[in-house]
Amino acid sequence: MSERLHESFNGSLREELLNEEIFGTLEAPRRKLALWRYDHRS
C-alpha cells in the first residue's frame, strides 16, 4: 500500500469510528473496529 493510501485510510478510520465516542474498555473499540472492517471490505 502506498503511504498516501495509508494516510487516507487512517483518516477515514479516525473520522468514522474512533473519534465518534469514548470507549470504557479496550474490547469495545476492538469489536467496533472488527465490524467497521467487515463493512468496508464487502
N, CA, C and O of each residue as an XYZ file, in Angstrom:
168
protein
N       0.837     -1.181      0.000
C       0.000      0.000      0.000
C       0.882      1.246      0.000
O       1.925      1.273      0.653
N       0.484      2.224     -0.697
C       1.264      3.455     -0.725
C       1.034      4.257      0.557
O       0.036      4.075      1.254
N       1.972      5.136      0.844
C       1.865      5.983      2.036
C       0.601      6.844      2.002
O      -0.069      7.022      3.019
N       0.290      7.366      0.835
C      -0.904      8.220      0.694
C      -2.180      7.437      1.002
O      -3.088      7.950      1.654
N      -2.241      6.204      0.534
C      -3.411      5.365      0.798
C      -3.529      5.058      2.290
O      -4.628      5.064      2.844
N      -2.394      4.790      2.938
C      -2.403      4.560      4.385
C      -2.938      5.771      5.130
O      -3.766      5.636      6.031
N      -2.472      6.942      4.762
C      -2.910      8.169      5.418
C      -4.405      8.385      5.217
O      -5.106      8.793      6.143
N      -4.887      8.115      4.025
C      -6.312      8.262      3.737
C      -7.128      7.278      4.569
O      -8.148      7.643      5.154
N      -6.673      6.033      4.616
C      -7.369      5.011      5.395
C      -7.399      5.379      6.870
O      -8.449      5.313      7.510
N      -6.249      5.766      7.410
C      -6.186      6.118      8.829
C      -7.073      7.309      9.148
O      -7.706      7.339     10.204
N      -7.131      8.291      8.257
C      -8.007      9.441      8.463
C      -9.462      9.040      8.474
O     -10.229      9.493      9.323
N      -9.850      8.188      7.534
C     -11.234      7.701      7.476
C     -11.586      6.897      8.723
O     -12.671      7.039      9.288
N     -10.663      6.063      9.134
C     -10.888      5.237     10.326
C     -11.129      6.113     11.549
O     -12.065      5.878     12.314
N     -10.297      7.104     11.729
C     -10.474      8.003     12.883
C     -11.784      8.762     12.797
O     -12.519      8.843     13.781
N     -12.084      9.315     11.639
C     -13.305     10.115     11.487
C     -14.565      9.289     11.653
O     -15.514      9.728     12.303
N     -14.584      8.103     11.073
C     -15.804      7.297     11.075
C     -15.977      6.430     12.317
O     -17.093      6.019     12.634
N     -14.897      6.154     13.014
C     -15.005      5.185     14.103
C     -14.470      5.705     15.428
O     -15.217      5.798     16.402
N     -13.222      6.036     15.475
C     -12.584      6.284     16.761
C     -12.899      7.644     17.362
O     -12.896      7.777     18.586
N     -13.168      8.649     16.559
C     -13.462      9.976     17.091
C     -14.924     10.146     17.491
O     -15.306     11.193     18.014
N     -15.732      9.136     17.251
C     -17.167      9.244     17.486
C     -17.583      9.035     18.940
O     -18.629      9.537     19.352
N     -16.804      8.319     19.713
C     -17.219      8.025     21.071
C     -16.033      7.751     21.981
O     -14.908      7.550     21.523
N     -16.304      7.746     23.259
C     -15.300      7.394     24.260
C     -15.589      5.962     24.688
O     -16.715      5.628     25.056
N     -14.571      5.130     24.637
C     -14.737      3.720     24.962
C     -14.337      3.457     26.406
O     -13.321      3.971     26.875
N     -15.128      2.662     27.107
C     -14.850      2.342     28.502
C     -13.840      1.221     28.685
O     -13.141      1.161     29.697
N     -13.769      0.334     27.701
C     -12.829     -0.787     27.772
C     -12.095     -0.900     26.448
O     -12.512     -0.310     25.451
N     -11.017     -1.646     26.434
C     -10.279     -1.866     25.201
C     -11.040     -2.799     24.255
O     -10.889     -2.708     23.036
N     -11.846     -3.685     24.811
C     -12.616     -4.623     23.989
C     -13.669     -3.912     23.138
O     -13.945     -4.347     22.019
N     -14.252     -2.846     23.636
C     -15.301     -2.129     22.907
C     -14.808     -1.594     21.554
O     -15.466     -1.854     20.547
N     -13.692     -0.866     21.475
C     -13.241     -0.407     20.160
C     -12.768     -1.558     19.275
O     -12.863     -1.478     18.050
N     -12.264     -2.619     19.882
C     -11.851     -3.784     19.076
C     -13.056     -4.383     18.352
O     -12.980     -4.706     17.167
N     -14.170     -4.528     19.078
C     -15.388     -5.062     18.449
C     -15.893     -4.127     17.361
O     -16.248     -4.560     16.265
N     -15.917     -2.839     17.681
C     -16.415     -1.861     16.715
C     -15.515     -1.815     15.479
O     -16.005     -1.689     14.357
N     -14.211     -1.917     15.682
C     -13.268     -1.924     14.571
C     -13.467     -3.166     13.692
O     -13.390     -3.075     12.467
N     -13.717     -4.298     14.302
C     -13.954     -5.530     13.540
C     -15.186     -5.374     12.649
O     -15.163     -5.780     11.487
N     -16.253     -4.794     13.178
C     -17.456     -4.567     12.375
C     -17.199     -3.558     11.261
O     -17.686     -3.725     10.143
N     -16.440     -2.520     11.564
C     -16.108     -1.488     10.578
C     -15.318     -2.110      9.419
O     -15.590     -1.840      8.249
N     -14.334     -2.946      9.770
C     -13.536     -3.616      8.727
C     -14.410     -4.489      7.845
O     -14.285     -4.470      6.621
N     -15.299     -5.256      8.473
C     -16.190     -6.142      7.728
C     -17.056     -5.331      6.751
O     -17.193     -5.705      5.586
N     -17.629     -4.242      7.218
C     -18.483     -3.402      6.371
C     -17.724     -2.792      5.211
O     -18.273     -2.678      4.115
N     -16.486     -2.400      5.418
C     -15.719     -1.719      4.380
C     -15.024     -2.674      3.409
O     -14.524     -2.243      2.370
N     -14.990     -3.952      3.737
C     -14.398     -4.935      2.826
C     -15.446     -5.553      1.907
O     -15.102     -6.126      0.873
N     -16.708     -5.443      2.270
C     -17.750     -6.078      1.456
C     -18.424     -5.088      0.555
O     -19.326     -5.454     -0.199
